[in-house]
Amino acid sequence: MTAGEGDAAAAAGSDKGPAVREDLRARSASEVFDDHLRLAAEHRFAEDLARNVSPSCVVLERRGVFRGHAGVGELARLLEEELPGARYVYTNRMVEGRVAFLEWTARIEGVRVCDGADSFLIEEGWIVAQTIHYTLERVDDGADRPAGP
């Protein structure tokens, strides 16, 4: 079972299942994008997959092409490996029609990202395609501290 598969019914509600899913599919690109960012900030990955990411989603990222919920899960795992527990700041969010764009930064001790940029294609209430770009920069956190006695 791929990440999120078992969560689809739970996210939709067991007694409402198909009706709620139809409502989710009727959302605008802006609503899907906002929901995705909210769930990501709340670390609710499985629910985000079930609600917002198409099972046939394609993601282009510097390491290659990632497909479906399994591919999105692999990318999330890699990002968490590179930036464990990082605080993400969304510096720019735009939606026009079915396309969304996100610029972001992140930082943990010794590593930062200043150029995070993701684009999304959103159709019928799903994220169906995404591109992800970011550069990990090593930083000397000691250099940020004032010299003292």
QUIVEN-V516509 format. One record per backbone hydrogen bond with DSSP energy under -1.0 kcal/mol. CO is the residue of the C=O (numbers start at 1). NH is the residue of the N-H. If there is no record, write none. Layout:
co: [CO,CO]
nh: [NH,NH]
This chain:
co: [2,5,7,8,9,13,16,16,17,18,19,20,21,24,28,29,30,31,32,33,34,35,36,37,38,39,40,44,45,46,47,48,49,52,54,57,58,59,60,61,64,66,67,68,69,70,71,72,73,74,75,76,77,78,79,83,89,92,94,96,98,99,100,101,102,103,103,104,105,106,107,108,110,111,112,113,116,117,118,119,120,121,121,123,126,127,128,129,130,131,133,137,140,141,142]
nh: [5,8,11,12,13,17,19,20,21,22,23,24,25,27,32,33,34,35,36,37,38,39,40,41,42,44,43,48,49,50,51,52,53,127,57,68,130,66,132,64,61,59,71,72,73,74,75,76,77,78,79,80,81,82,83,86,105,103,101,99,122,96,120,94,118,91,92,116,89,113,87,111,139,108,137,106,104,133,102,131,100,128,129,126,123,54,58,121,60,119,117,112,143,144,145]
